[in-house]
Amino acid sequence: MHKLLPLPFFHVWVYLQTQPLLGLAATLCAWEVAALLDQRAGHKAYSNPTVLAVAMLVAALLLTGTSYQTYFSGAVYIHFLLGPATVALAVPMYANWPAIRRNFVPILVSLGAGSLVAALSAMLIAKALGAPHEVVMSLGPKSVTTPIAMGVAQQLGGLPALTAVFVIITGLFGTLICGPLYKAARVRAWEAQGLAAGTAAHGIATAHMIRLNETAGAFGGLAIGLNGIVTAIIVPLLVALLPL
């Protein structure tokens, strides 16, 4: 890092590395740049600001040699807001409650199928490729929100930290491919798009959908909550019934 910056700036950087505001400022700057790029690109799947911001932060930490612990000491303030942001998804859900109540049976059927396929396919593929038992168990709850996924993985003998990585990768990848998949499958209803995004790629994809349409965000938020409950029930059953 010393070779990349003039000496005065290098001393400033060394000082900033000791302050918690570094992670906070870096996260906010990365998000603003990513949001601007996304707006210029017309909100395409490949320009998702969450994906871009994560990529920029990873590159910055690697180039500067900054440890994740140093970064997170400031980013923890934004991490704290994840809970209130998730709860805030109840607002569009309440606004769309008549549509949710009217389609509740199809929602449960499709969400149950999606939860089953997401968990079972990941574990079977990993098992077929020769992954260790801990990795197979860590992959099962990859499509639900992080706290639930880590709890389920720990209960099954998986590695919670590895599960957290799988959850983030699933969310980012799901956000990137959901738009093209909807077009290829000719899925035009916002309700279906939001439900699928929330079921397959939890909060990251839902955050993307709510920027496109409030109804899609409402159904995505509903899917996050229900999928967490369903996955916590079916994954232990799958492990008990199948040779995983």
DOPANU-29705 format. One record per residue (C-alpha): residue number from 1; residue in three letters; y, x, z. Coordinates in steps of 0.001 Angstrom, whole numbers. Layout:
REM DOPANU-29705
@sese:NUM; rodren:ala; c2:Y; c1:X; c3:Z;
...
***
This chain:
REM DOPANU-29705
@sese:1; rodren:met; c2:0; c1:0; c3:0;
@sese:2; rodren:his; c2:2308; c1:2956; c3:716;
@sese:3; rodren:lys; c2:2067; c1:3988; c3:-2950;
@sese:4; rodren:leu; c2:3037; c1:505; c3:-4173;
@sese:5; rodren:leu; c2:6255; c1:134; c3:-2178;
@sese:6; rodren:pro; c2:9289; c1:2377; c3:-1584;
@sese:7; rodren:leu; c2:9303; c1:3866; c3:1930;
@sese:8; rodren:pro; c2:11891; c1:1446; c3:3473;
@sese:9; rodren:phe; c2:10009; c1:-1588; c3:2164;
@sese:10; rodren:phe; c2:6749; c1:-99; c3:3346;
@sese:11; rodren:his; c2:8100; c1:139; c3:6895;
@sese:12; rodren:val; c2:9243; c1:-3478; c3:6671;
@sese:13; rodren:trp; c2:5767; c1:-4482; c3:5506;
@sese:14; rodren:val; c2:4107; c1:-2614; c3:8380;
@sese:15; rodren:tyr; c2:6374; c1:-4471; c3:10798;
@sese:16; rodren:leu; c2:5624; c1:-7846; c3:9198;
@sese:17; rodren:gln; c2:1897; c1:-7201; c3:9468;
@sese:18; rodren:thr; c2:2261; c1:-7282; c3:13237;
@sese:19; rodren:gln; c2:4053; c1:-10647; c3:13240;
@sese:20; rodren:pro; c2:2359; c1:-14077; c3:13033;
@sese:21; rodren:leu; c2:5040; c1:-15252; c3:10616;
@sese:22; rodren:leu; c2:3457; c1:-13132; c3:7884;
@sese:23; rodren:gly; c2:528; c1:-15517; c3:7368;
@sese:24; rodren:leu; c2:2764; c1:-18562; c3:7607;
@sese:25; rodren:ala; c2:5317; c1:-17257; c3:5123;
@sese:26; rodren:ala; c2:2645; c1:-15991; c3:2719;
@sese:27; rodren:thr; c2:883; c1:-19349; c3:2723;
@sese:28; rodren:leu; c2:4074; c1:-21326; c3:2124;
@sese:29; rodren:cys; c2:5231; c1:-18988; c3:-662;
@sese:30; rodren:ala; c2:1814; c1:-19066; c3:-2355;
@sese:31; rodren:trp; c2:1785; c1:-22862; c3:-2225;
@sese:32; rodren:glu; c2:5298; c1:-23195; c3:-3662;
@sese:33; rodren:val; c2:4466; c1:-20865; c3:-6547;
@sese:34; rodren:ala; c2:1158; c1:-22654; c3:-7172;
@sese:35; rodren:ala; c2:2820; c1:-26072; c3:-7085;
@sese:36; rodren:leu; c2:5420; c1:-24903; c3:-9583;
@sese:37; rodren:leu; c2:2731; c1:-23572; c3:-11932;
@sese:38; rodren:asp; c2:787; c1:-26808; c3:-11577;
@sese:39; rodren:gln; c2:3874; c1:-28841; c3:-12440;
@sese:40; rodren:arg; c2:4587; c1:-26683; c3:-15491;
@sese:41; rodren:ala; c2:962; c1:-27097; c3:-16627;
@sese:42; rodren:gly; c2:1115; c1:-30881; c3:-16288;
@sese:43; rodren:his; c2:-1231; c1:-31181; c3:-13283;
@sese:44; rodren:lys; c2:-4323; c1:-30022; c3:-15151;
@sese:45; rodren:ala; c2:-7638; c1:-29403; c3:-13391;
@sese:46; rodren:tyr; c2:-7393; c1:-25638; c3:-13960;
@sese:47; rodren:ser; c2:-3897; c1:-25530; c3:-12448;
@sese:48; rodren:asn; c2:-4799; c1:-27156; c3:-9144;
@sese:49; rodren:pro; c2:-2320; c1:-25696; c3:-6630;
@sese:50; rodren:thr; c2:-4936; c1:-25342; c3:-3891;
@sese:51; rodren:val; c2:-7127; c1:-23175; c3:-6113;
@sese:52; rodren:leu; c2:-4167; c1:-21124; c3:-7341;
@sese:53; rodren:ala; c2:-2745; c1:-20636; c3:-3851;
@sese:54; rodren:val; c2:-6113; c1:-19483; c3:-2476;
@sese:55; rodren:ala; c2:-6523; c1:-17038; c3:-5360;
@sese:56; rodren:met; c2:-3036; c1:-15620; c3:-4829;
@sese:57; rodren:leu; c2:-3555; c1:-15219; c3:-1085;
@sese:58; rodren:val; c2:-6934; c1:-13523; c3:-1549;
@sese:59; rodren:ala; c2:-5430; c1:-11126; c3:-4100;
@sese:60; rodren:ala; c2:-2466; c1:-10377; c3:-1822;
@sese:61; rodren:leu; c2:-4667; c1:-9644; c3:1197;
@sese:62; rodren:leu; c2:-6932; c1:-7366; c3:-842;
@sese:63; rodren:leu; c2:-4068; c1:-5472; c3:-2497;
@sese:64; rodren:thr; c2:-2198; c1:-4927; c3:748;
@sese:65; rodren:gly; c2:-5240; c1:-4215; c3:2880;
@sese:66; rodren:thr; c2:-4284; c1:-6962; c3:5308;
@sese:67; rodren:ser; c2:-7135; c1:-8257; c3:7439;
@sese:68; rodren:tyr; c2:-7952; c1:-11941; c3:7534;
@sese:69; rodren:gln; c2:-7417; c1:-11957; c3:11304;
@sese:70; rodren:thr; c2:-3853; c1:-10699; c3:10817;
@sese:71; rodren:tyr; c2:-3168; c1:-13299; c3:8150;
@sese:72; rodren:phe; c2:-4701; c1:-16168; c3:10117;
@sese:73; rodren:ser; c2:-2627; c1:-15426; c3:13216;
@sese:74; rodren:gly; c2:248; c1:-17009; c3:11297;
@sese:75; rodren:ala; c2:-1661; c1:-19355; c3:9008;
@sese:76; rodren:val; c2:-3156; c1:-21029; c3:12082;
@sese:77; rodren:tyr; c2:20; c1:-23125; c3:12336;
@sese:78; rodren:ile; c2:-734; c1:-24668; c3:8955;
@sese:79; rodren:his; c2:-4425; c1:-24919; c3:9805;
@sese:80; rodren:phe; c2:-3455; c1:-27024; c3:12820;
@sese:81; rodren:leu; c2:-1910; c1:-29580; c3:10462;
@sese:82; rodren:leu; c2:-5257; c1:-30178; c3:8743;
@sese:83; rodren:gly; c2:-6202; c1:-32743; c3:11386;
@sese:84; rodren:pro; c2:-3007; c1:-34831; c3:11109;
@sese:85; rodren:ala; c2:-3167; c1:-34579; c3:7311;
@sese:86; rodren:thr; c2:-6713; c1:-35952; c3:7317;
@sese:87; rodren:val; c2:-5704; c1:-38791; c3:9635;
@sese:88; rodren:ala; c2:-2766; c1:-39534; c3:7331;
@sese:89; rodren:leu; c2:-5272; c1:-40503; c3:4634;
@sese:90; rodren:ala; c2:-5642; c1:-43743; c3:6596;
@sese:91; rodren:val; c2:-2247; c1:-44859; c3:5249;
@sese:92; rodren:pro; c2:-3327; c1:-45269; c3:1590;
@sese:93; rodren:met; c2:-6682; c1:-46605; c3:2815;
@sese:94; rodren:tyr; c2:-4886; c1:-49362; c3:4711;
@sese:95; rodren:ala; c2:-2771; c1:-50159; c3:1652;
@sese:96; rodren:asn; c2:-5932; c1:-50489; c3:-445;
@sese:97; rodren:trp; c2:-8049; c1:-52253; c3:2181;
@sese:98; rodren:pro; c2:-8537; c1:-55472; c3:139;
@sese:99; rodren:ala; c2:-10090; c1:-53476; c3:-2727;
@sese:100; rodren:ile; c2:-12226; c1:-51463; c3:-309;
@sese:101; rodren:arg; c2:-13501; c1:-54580; c3:1457;
@sese:102; rodren:arg; c2:-14221; c1:-56313; c3:-1846;
@sese:103; rodren:asn; c2:-16324; c1:-53402; c3:-3118;
@sese:104; rodren:phe; c2:-17857; c1:-52267; c3:149;
@sese:105; rodren:val; c2:-21515; c1:-52757; c3:-871;
@sese:106; rodren:pro; c2:-21179; c1:-50788; c3:-4155;
@sese:107; rodren:ile; c2:-19270; c1:-48133; c3:-2205;
@sese:108; rodren:leu; c2:-22095; c1:-47722; c3:309;
@sese:109; rodren:val; c2:-24793; c1:-47611; c3:-2380;
@sese:110; rodren:ser; c2:-23002; c1:-45054; c3:-4557;
@sese:111; rodren:leu; c2:-21903; c1:-42949; c3:-1594;
@sese:112; rodren:gly; c2:-25424; c1:-42906; c3:-168;
@sese:113; rodren:ala; c2:-26819; c1:-41789; c3:-3511;
@sese:114; rodren:gly; c2:-24133; c1:-39142; c3:-3864;
@sese:115; rodren:ser; c2:-24720; c1:-37787; c3:-357;
@sese:116; rodren:leu; c2:-28464; c1:-37600; c3:-935;
@sese:117; rodren:val; c2:-28192; c1:-35845; c3:-4295;
@sese:118; rodren:ala; c2:-25540; c1:-33391; c3:-3067;
@sese:119; rodren:ala; c2:-27620; c1:-32267; c3:-87;
@sese:120; rodren:leu; c2:-31091; c1:-32406; c3:-1614;
@sese:121; rodren:ser; c2:-30248; c1:-30706; c3:-4909;
@sese:122; rodren:ala; c2:-28496; c1:-27794; c3:-3200;
@sese:123; rodren:met; c2:-31349; c1:-27148; c3:-787;
@sese:124; rodren:leu; c2:-34097; c1:-27508; c3:-3403;
@sese:125; rodren:ile; c2:-32361; c1:-25190; c3:-5872;
@sese:126; rodren:ala; c2:-31742; c1:-22587; c3:-3167;
@sese:127; rodren:lys; c2:-35368; c1:-22862; c3:-2027;
@sese:128; rodren:ala; c2:-36651; c1:-22506; c3:-5588;
@sese:129; rodren:leu; c2:-34549; c1:-19383; c3:-6087;
@sese:130; rodren:gly; c2:-36045; c1:-17800; c3:-3002;
@sese:131; rodren:ala; c2:-33099; c1:-18079; c3:-627;
@sese:132; rodren:pro; c2:-33822; c1:-17458; c3:3074;
@sese:133; rodren:his; c2:-34311; c1:-20464; c3:5345;
@sese:134; rodren:glu; c2:-30917; c1:-19937; c3:7004;
@sese:135; rodren:val; c2:-29141; c1:-20082; c3:3644;
@sese:136; rodren:val; c2:-31025; c1:-23227; c3:2591;
@sese:137; rodren:met; c2:-30029; c1:-24942; c3:5841;
@sese:138; rodren:ser; c2:-26446; c1:-23764; c3:5461;
@sese:139; rodren:leu; c2:-26216; c1:-25311; c3:1987;
@sese:140; rodren:gly; c2:-27363; c1:-28810; c3:2963;
@sese:141; rodren:pro; c2:-24059; c1:-30137; c3:4350;
@sese:142; rodren:lys; c2:-21804; c1:-28282; c3:1890;
@sese:143; rodren:ser; c2:-20162; c1:-31453; c3:531;
@sese:144; rodren:val; c2:-18716; c1:-32744; c3:3799;
@sese:145; rodren:thr; c2:-15639; c1:-31694; c3:5714;
@sese:146; rodren:thr; c2:-15914; c1:-28333; c3:7481;
@sese:147; rodren:pro; c2:-16268; c1:-29327; c3:11179;
@sese:148; rodren:ile; c2:-19106; c1:-31776; c3:10441;
@sese:149; rodren:ala; c2:-20777; c1:-29378; c3:8013;
@sese:150; rodren:met; c2:-20764; c1:-26515; c3:10521;
@sese:151; rodren:gly; c2:-22170; c1:-28748; c3:13256;
@sese:152; rodren:val; c2:-25002; c1:-30004; c3:11042;
@sese:153; rodren:ala; c2:-25845; c1:-26495; c3:9846;
@sese:154; rodren:gln; c2:-25986; c1:-25159; c3:13386;
@sese:155; rodren:gln; c2:-28298; c1:-27993; c3:14414;
@sese:156; rodren:leu; c2:-30671; c1:-27173; c3:11546;
@sese:157; rodren:gly; c2:-30770; c1:-23447; c3:12201;
@sese:158; rodren:gly; c2:-28301; c1:-22495; c3:9494;
@sese:159; rodren:leu; c2:-25281; c1:-20210; c3:9720;
@sese:160; rodren:pro; c2:-22077; c1:-22194; c3:10452;
@sese:161; rodren:ala; c2:-19805; c1:-19440; c3:9124;
@sese:162; rodren:leu; c2:-21736; c1:-19353; c3:5839;
@sese:163; rodren:thr; c2:-21599; c1:-23143; c3:5650;
@sese:164; rodren:ala; c2:-17823; c1:-23012; c3:5969;
@sese:165; rodren:val; c2:-17702; c1:-20703; c3:2936;
@sese:166; rodren:phe; c2:-19971; c1:-23048; c3:958;
@sese:167; rodren:val; c2:-17757; c1:-26012; c3:1884;
@sese:168; rodren:ile; c2:-14625; c1:-24280; c3:600;
@sese:169; rodren:ile; c2:-16325; c1:-23153; c3:-2614;
@sese:170; rodren:thr; c2:-17670; c1:-26665; c3:-3180;
@sese:171; rodren:gly; c2:-14228; c1:-28178; c3:-2710;
@sese:172; rodren:leu; c2:-12522; c1:-25732; c3:-5048;
@sese:173; rodren:phe; c2:-15207; c1:-25969; c3:-7744;
@sese:174; rodren:gly; c2:-15365; c1:-29759; c3:-7473;
@sese:175; rodren:thr; c2:-11606; c1:-29993; c3:-7890;
@sese:176; rodren:leu; c2:-11749; c1:-27881; c3:-11034;
@sese:177; rodren:ile; c2:-14494; c1:-29842; c3:-12776;
@sese:178; rodren:cys; c2:-13868; c1:-33425; c3:-11641;
@sese:179; rodren:gly; c2:-11224; c1:-34166; c3:-14277;
@sese:180; rodren:pro; c2:-13263; c1:-32961; c3:-17282;
@sese:181; rodren:leu; c2:-16359; c1:-34714; c3:-15920;
@sese:182; rodren:tyr; c2:-14514; c1:-38018; c3:-15589;
@sese:183; rodren:lys; c2:-13339; c1:-37738; c3:-19177;
@sese:184; rodren:ala; c2:-16789; c1:-36792; c3:-20451;
@sese:185; rodren:ala; c2:-18403; c1:-39699; c3:-18575;
@sese:186; rodren:arg; c2:-15529; c1:-42054; c3:-19466;
@sese:187; rodren:val; c2:-14869; c1:-42888; c3:-15834;
@sese:188; rodren:arg; c2:-11372; c1:-44382; c3:-15884;
@sese:189; rodren:ala; c2:-11236; c1:-46455; c3:-12679;
@sese:190; rodren:trp; c2:-9207; c1:-44676; c3:-10006;
@sese:191; rodren:glu; c2:-11447; c1:-46159; c3:-7324;
@sese:192; rodren:ala; c2:-14549; c1:-44530; c3:-8830;
@sese:193; rodren:gln; c2:-12786; c1:-41220; c3:-9408;
@sese:194; rodren:gly; c2:-11532; c1:-41019; c3:-5835;
@sese:195; rodren:leu; c2:-14866; c1:-42019; c3:-4324;
@sese:196; rodren:ala; c2:-16742; c1:-39438; c3:-6384;
@sese:197; rodren:ala; c2:-14246; c1:-36680; c3:-5547;
@sese:198; rodren:gly; c2:-14364; c1:-37390; c3:-1819;
@sese:199; rodren:thr; c2:-18153; c1:-37595; c3:-1780;
@sese:200; rodren:ala; c2:-18838; c1:-34449; c3:-3784;
@sese:201; rodren:ala; c2:-15919; c1:-32195; c3:-2840;
@sese:202; rodren:his; c2:-14419; c1:-33637; c3:391;
@sese:203; rodren:gly; c2:-10776; c1:-33050; c3:1323;
@sese:204; rodren:ile; c2:-9768; c1:-30477; c3:-1270;
@sese:205; rodren:ala; c2:-10651; c1:-32734; c3:-4191;
@sese:206; rodren:thr; c2:-9237; c1:-35773; c3:-2403;
@sese:207; rodren:ala; c2:-5910; c1:-33986; c3:-1914;
@sese:208; rodren:his; c2:-5838; c1:-33413; c3:-5666;
@sese:209; rodren:met; c2:-6683; c1:-37041; c3:-6427;
@sese:210; rodren:ile; c2:-4042; c1:-38470; c3:-4117;
@sese:211; rodren:arg; c2:-1419; c1:-36494; c3:-6024;
@sese:212; rodren:leu; c2:-2546; c1:-38268; c3:-9169;
@sese:213; rodren:asn; c2:-2991; c1:-41792; c3:-7797;
@sese:214; rodren:glu; c2:-2706; c1:-43397; c3:-4359;
@sese:215; rodren:thr; c2:-5721; c1:-45649; c3:-4911;
@sese:216; rodren:ala; c2:-7891; c1:-42667; c3:-5835;
@sese:217; rodren:gly; c2:-6713; c1:-40904; c3:-2690;
@sese:218; rodren:ala; c2:-7558; c1:-43942; c3:-558;
@sese:219; rodren:phe; c2:-11114; c1:-44117; c3:-1864;
@sese:220; rodren:gly; c2:-11448; c1:-40351; c3:-1532;
@sese:221; rodren:gly; c2:-10391; c1:-40517; c3:2116;
@sese:222; rodren:leu; c2:-12904; c1:-43275; c3:2731;
@sese:223; rodren:ala; c2:-15624; c1:-41172; c3:1098;
@sese:224; rodren:ile; c2:-14830; c1:-38164; c3:3308;
@sese:225; rodren:gly; c2:-15407; c1:-40151; c3:6493;
@sese:226; rodren:leu; c2:-18477; c1:-42070; c3:5339;
@sese:227; rodren:asn; c2:-20058; c1:-39052; c3:3680;
@sese:228; rodren:gly; c2:-19754; c1:-37083; c3:6903;
@sese:229; rodren:ile; c2:-21659; c1:-39780; c3:8778;
@sese:230; rodren:val; c2:-24318; c1:-40248; c3:6088;
@sese:231; rodren:thr; c2:-24885; c1:-36518; c3:5621;
@sese:232; rodren:ala; c2:-25214; c1:-35934; c3:9367;
@sese:233; rodren:ile; c2:-28042; c1:-38512; c3:9325;
@sese:234; rodren:ile; c2:-29911; c1:-37780; c3:6104;
@sese:235; rodren:val; c2:-29923; c1:-33965; c3:6051;
@sese:236; rodren:pro; c2:-31934; c1:-33611; c3:9298;
@sese:237; rodren:leu; c2:-34313; c1:-36286; c3:7957;
@sese:238; rodren:leu; c2:-34752; c1:-34381; c3:4687;
@sese:239; rodren:val; c2:-35495; c1:-31185; c3:6579;
@sese:240; rodren:ala; c2:-38047; c1:-32993; c3:8747;
@sese:241; rodren:leu; c2:-39790; c1:-34711; c3:5828;
@sese:242; rodren:leu; c2:-39721; c1:-32004; c3:3152;
@sese:243; rodren:pro; c2:-41012; c1:-28406; c3:3173;
@sese:244; rodren:leu; c2:-37599; c1:-26803; c3:3177;
***
